[in-house]
Amino acid sequence: MKKIFLLFVLAGVLTGCTLYQIDSRDTTQDYYPPKTDISQVQYLEKVDRAFDQIGIVTVTTERRKSLEDVLPKLKQEAAILGGDAITDIQTNATGTWKKIKFQKLFGNAYIRATYSAKVIVFK
């Protein structure tokens, strides 16, 4: 019984740094069929053709992650919404400490970063 308990504790500790909170919000009443693969969703810093915004996707990480780490998560959620691309990525990844009561116990496990992007479809 102790071994099973220790296994669960170890699994929780080792996976605690890699959690993502992923959320999305529709901004249109129109239906767009989901994409079957994230390779069908582009990341565009600047959009040079006509588009409609259909949603917003948000990814919050437990640690400061780079855009390259978070981009597949943003694209996956955009694919579910049926988006052709994501653009206008905003972040609050400043590395500031989130204030919690037990901060000394958890150390640096609570540096949080939130990335959000517009989900668009081309006209």
Backbone as CSV, one residue per row, in Angstrom:
resi,resn,N_x,N_y,N_z,CA_x,CA_y,CA_z,C_x,C_y,C_z
1,MET,0.826,-1.197,0.000,0.000,0.000,0.000,0.872,1.264,0.000
2,LYS,1.975,1.218,0.760,2.878,2.366,0.796,3.498,2.629,-0.569
3,LYS,3.822,1.553,-1.283,4.438,1.714,-2.600,3.486,2.391,-3.578
4,ILE,2.221,2.021,-3.517,1.234,2.642,-4.402,1.080,4.114,-4.061
5,PHE,1.005,4.428,-2.777,0.888,5.815,-2.345,2.099,6.627,-2.801
6,LEU,3.291,6.072,-2.613,4.507,6.770,-3.034,4.553,6.950,-4.547
7,LEU,4.041,5.962,-5.280,3.993,6.071,-6.734,3.094,7.236,-7.158
8,PHE,1.921,7.379,-6.521,1.024,8.490,-6.839,1.640,9.832,-6.467
9,VAL,2.297,9.904,-5.337,2.947,11.151,-4.918,4.059,11.509,-5.905
10,LEU,4.869,10.547,-6.270,5.951,10.782,-7.220,5.403,11.228,-8.579
11,ALA,4.358,10.580,-9.039,3.749,10.959,-10.317,3.207,12.380,-10.251
12,GLY,2.591,12.747,-9.158,2.061,14.104,-8.998,3.155,15.146,-8.984
13,VAL,4.251,14.856,-8.307,5.361,15.805,-8.231,6.024,15.969,-9.594
14,LEU,6.226,14.880,-10.301,6.928,14.938,-11.580,6.086,15.551,-12.693
15,THR,4.774,15.422,-12.625,3.939,15.982,-13.673,3.422,17.368,-13.319
16,GLY,3.643,17.831,-12.129,3.122,19.124,-11.692,3.681,20.296,-12.471
17,CYS,4.834,20.175,-13.079,5.452,21.297,-13.795,4.980,21.399,-15.236
18,THR,4.293,20.403,-15.734,3.961,20.381,-17.150,2.473,20.572,-17.418
19,LEU,1.733,21.080,-16.483,0.304,21.252,-16.671,0.001,22.506,-17.465
20,TYR,-0.991,22.393,-18.314,-1.486,23.523,-19.087,-2.974,23.675,-18.793
21,GLN,-3.425,24.907,-18.727,-4.854,25.177,-18.667,-5.200,25.816,-19.996
22,ILE,-6.046,25.144,-20.758,-6.378,25.588,-22.108,-7.858,25.937,-22.145
23,ASP,-8.161,27.093,-22.733,-9.540,27.552,-22.784,-9.783,28.240,-24.115
24,SER,-11.028,28.258,-24.544,-11.379,28.968,-25.767,-12.765,29.582,-25.618
25,ARG,-13.003,30.586,-26.450,-14.290,31.276,-26.415,-14.673,31.636,-27.842
26,ASP,-15.892,31.231,-28.249,-16.411,31.617,-29.562,-16.759,33.093,-29.556
27,THR,-16.513,33.759,-30.667,-16.924,35.156,-30.807,-17.894,35.320,-31.973
28,THR,-18.429,34.217,-32.467,-19.383,34.234,-33.567,-20.424,33.145,-33.347
29,GLN,-21.561,33.309,-33.992,-22.613,32.294,-33.933,-22.491,31.295,-35.081
30,ASP,-21.619,31.575,-36.036,-21.437,30.708,-37.200,-20.687,29.438,-36.802
31,TYR,-20.982,28.351,-37.532,-20.314,27.070,-37.281,-19.209,26.858,-38.312
32,TYR,-18.060,26.440,-37.817,-16.933,26.076,-38.669,-16.490,24.683,-38.264
33,PRO,-16.423,23.748,-39.235,-16.046,22.375,-38.871,-14.624,22.323,-38.317
34,PRO,-14.402,21.493,-37.315,-13.055,21.376,-36.730,-12.043,20.858,-37.749
35,LYS,-10.818,21.276,-37.586,-9.721,20.773,-38.410,-9.299,19.419,-37.847
36,THR,-8.759,18.575,-38.695,-8.355,17.240,-38.252,-6.923,17.195,-37.733
37,ASP,-6.141,18.253,-37.997,-4.742,18.252,-37.593,-4.288,19.690,-37.340
38,ILE,-3.388,19.876,-36.374,-2.935,21.242,-36.080,-2.080,21.822,-37.202
39,SER,-1.589,20.966,-38.109,-0.817,21.490,-39.238,-1.713,22.290,-40.188
40,GLN,-3.030,22.159,-40.065,-3.962,22.916,-40.885,-4.196,24.327,-40.331
41,VAL,-3.656,24.613,-39.152,-3.803,25.920,-38.521,-2.457,26.636,-38.578
42,GLN,-2.444,27.822,-39.161,-1.214,28.593,-39.299,-1.080,29.565,-38.136
43,TYR,0.156,29.938,-37.843,0.398,31.054,-36.936,0.904,32.204,-37.788
44,LEU,0.167,33.314,-37.780,0.537,34.477,-38.585,0.720,35.682,-37.672
45,GLU,1.909,36.253,-37.701,2.141,37.472,-36.930,1.358,38.635,-37.533
46,LYS,1.322,38.678,-38.863,0.614,39.742,-39.569,-0.267,39.088,-40.636
47,VAL,-1.545,39.443,-40.650,-2.489,38.881,-41.614,-2.620,39.860,-42.778
48,ASP,-2.400,39.342,-43.991,-2.401,40.214,-45.164,-3.574,39.961,-46.114
49,ARG,-4.610,39.271,-45.622,-5.811,39.068,-46.438,-7.051,39.116,-45.552
50,ALA,-8.200,39.181,-46.179,-9.452,39.349,-45.430,-9.749,38.123,-44.562
51,PHE,-10.254,38.390,-43.365,-10.567,37.298,-42.434,-11.700,37.719,-41.504
52,ASP,-12.271,36.735,-40.841,-13.233,36.952,-39.765,-12.671,36.317,-38.507
53,GLN,-12.823,36.989,-37.381,-12.409,36.408,-36.109,-13.552,35.543,-35.600
54,ILE,-13.236,34.284,-35.249,-14.279,33.374,-34.772,-14.117,33.002,-33.305
55,GLY,-12.991,33.351,-32.700,-12.798,32.996,-31.308,-11.495,33.503,-30.737
56,ILE,-11.313,33.184,-29.465,-10.083,33.503,-28.733,-9.674,32.254,-27.978
57,VAL,-8.408,31.893,-28.078,-7.879,30.760,-27.321,-6.878,31.271,-26.292
58,THR,-6.852,30.619,-25.141,-5.964,31.013,-24.049,-5.282,29.779,-23.488
59,VAL,-3.986,29.890,-23.271,-3.204,28.825,-22.631,-2.473,29.437,-21.444
60,THR,-2.678,28.849,-20.268,-1.966,29.258,-19.068,-1.071,28.110,-18.648
61,THR,0.195,28.415,-18.416,1.160,27.393,-18.034,1.564,27.574,-16.581
62,GLU,2.026,26.518,-15.972,2.471,26.563,-14.585,3.847,27.200,-14.432
63,ARG,4.597,27.224,-15.478,5.919,27.864,-15.472,6.043,28.736,-16.707
64,ARG,7.004,29.590,-16.690,7.240,30.419,-17.874,7.694,29.541,-19.023
65,LYS,6.894,29.505,-20.062,7.222,28.728,-21.255,7.422,29.695,-22.412
66,SER,8.200,29.273,-23.376,8.400,30.098,-24.563,7.199,29.931,-25.497
67,LEU,7.084,30.817,-26.446,6.003,30.741,-27.420,6.056,29.429,-28.193
68,GLU,7.248,28.943,-28.487,7.395,27.686,-29.224,6.804,26.510,-28.444
69,ASP,6.867,26.563,-27.100,6.288,25.508,-26.275,4.763,25.570,-26.263
70,VAL,4.221,26.779,-26.304,2.781,26.990,-26.149,2.048,26.969,-27.489
71,LEU,2.726,27.274,-28.572,2.105,27.382,-29.885,1.302,26.137,-30.293
72,PRO,1.806,24.916,-30.117,0.998,23.745,-30.480,-0.310,23.653,-29.685
73,LYS,-0.295,24.081,-28.436,-1.516,24.063,-27.620,-2.527,25.078,-28.147
74,LEU,-2.058,26.271,-28.512,-2.934,27.284,-29.087,-3.533,26.797,-30.409
75,LYS,-2.697,26.188,-31.248,-3.165,25.687,-32.539,-4.175,24.555,-32.379
76,GLN,-3.950,23.680,-31.409,-4.873,22.563,-31.183,-6.263,23.077,-30.819
77,GLU,-6.319,24.042,-29.936,-7.612,24.597,-29.538,-8.257,25.360,-30.692
78,ALA,-7.458,26.069,-31.477,-7.984,26.772,-32.652,-8.523,25.781,-33.685
79,ALA,-7.862,24.634,-33.826,-8.330,23.597,-34.753,-9.700,23.070,-34.332
80,ILE,-9.917,22.940,-33.044,-11.211,22.484,-32.548,-12.310,23.486,-32.895
81,LEU,-11.979,24.776,-32.850,-12.944,25.821,-33.209,-13.160,25.930,-34.720
82,GLY,-12.281,25.308,-35.516,-12.402,25.372,-36.972,-11.627,26.511,-37.596
83,GLY,-10.677,27.074,-36.871,-9.914,28.212,-37.370,-8.903,27.837,-38.429
84,ASP,-8.641,28.795,-39.313,-7.591,28.621,-40.323,-6.239,29.069,-39.793
85,ALA,-6.263,30.015,-38.842,-5.007,30.566,-38.328,-5.238,31.179,-36.952
86,ILE,-4.113,31.410,-36.261,-4.125,32.197,-35.026,-3.214,33.391,-35.245
87,THR,-3.559,34.494,-34.597,-2.778,35.712,-34.758,-2.921,36.571,-33.516
88,ASP,-2.159,37.632,-33.471,-2.228,38.610,-32.389,-2.061,37.950,-31.013
89,ILE,-0.977,37.219,-30.837,-0.729,36.539,-29.568,-0.289,37.562,-28.527
90,GLN,-0.965,37.536,-27.404,-0.665,38.415,-26.274,-0.224,37.538,-25.102
91,THR,0.671,38.059,-24.270,1.113,37.296,-23.108,1.381,38.223,-21.930
92,ASN,1.273,37.637,-20.752,1.655,38.346,-19.532,2.854,37.642,-18.897
93,ALA,3.650,36.958,-19.700,4.781,36.162,-19.216,5.895,37.072,-18.727
94,THR,5.718,37.594,-17.533,6.703,38.510,-16.973,7.643,37.823,-16.004
95,GLY,7.258,36.653,-15.530,8.086,35.950,-14.560,7.882,36.432,-13.140
96,THR,6.858,37.254,-12.916,6.611,37.718,-11.556,6.005,36.594,-10.726
97,TRP,6.247,36.645,-9.442,5.763,35.607,-8.541,4.281,35.781,-8.287
98,LYS,3.562,34.694,-8.343,2.161,34.711,-7.952,2.126,34.550,-6.440
99,LYS,1.413,35.401,-5.759,1.370,35.372,-4.296,0.435,34.272,-3.810
100,ILE,0.977,33.308,-3.088,0.171,32.254,-2.481,0.615,32.086,-1.037
101,LYS,-0.237,31.491,-0.228,0.061,31.343,1.192,1.247,30.423,1.446
102,PHE,1.377,29.369,0.647,2.402,28.369,0.892,3.574,28.495,-0.084
103,GLN,3.934,29.715,-0.452,4.951,29.928,-1.479,6.296,29.308,-1.105
104,LYS,6.688,29.368,0.158,7.983,28.794,0.545,8.002,27.281,0.319
105,LEU,6.860,26.640,0.502,6.772,25.195,0.319,6.919,24.816,-1.157
106,PHE,6.290,25.586,-2.045,6.278,25.239,-3.453,7.409,25.875,-4.252
107,GLY,8.164,26.746,-3.683,9.289,27.364,-4.376,8.866,28.115,-5.610
108,ASN,9.500,27.828,-6.734,9.214,28.570,-7.962,8.172,27.895,-8.833
109,ALA,7.378,26.987,-8.287,6.389,26.269,-9.081,5.209,27.136,-9.491
110,TYR,5.139,28.356,-9.016,3.977,29.174,-9.319,4.300,30.435,-10.112
111,ILE,5.321,30.377,-10.952,5.497,31.420,-11.949,4.508,31.066,-13.050
112,ARG,3.591,31.972,-13.372,2.537,31.679,-14.329,2.677,32.557,-15.562
113,ALA,2.317,31.992,-16.684,2.304,32.729,-17.942,1.010,32.400,-18.670
114,THR,0.366,33.421,-19.194,-0.864,33.234,-19.958,-0.650,33.789,-21.358
115,TYR,-0.976,32.982,-22.348,-0.898,33.366,-23.751,-2.312,33.326,-24.327
116,SER,-2.692,34.350,-25.075,-3.996,34.330,-25.747,-3.803,34.764,-27.196
117,ALA,-4.640,34.206,-28.069,-4.541,34.496,-29.496,-5.932,34.566,-30.112
118,LYS,-6.052,35.350,-31.165,-7.289,35.406,-31.937,-7.308,34.227,-32.893
119,VAL,-8.477,33.610,-33.028,-8.685,32.535,-33.996,-9.433,33.135,-35.171
120,ILE,-8.891,32.935,-36.377,-9.492,33.549,-37.560,-9.752,32.516,-38.643
121,VAL,-10.697,32.847,-39.515,-10.927,32.083,-40.749,-10.822,33.070,-41.905
122,PHE,-10.286,32.595,-43.008,-10.118,33.448,-44.179,-11.411,33.518,-44.971
123,LYS,-11.665,34.678,-45.555,-12.860,34.867,-46.386,-12.639,34.339,-47.779
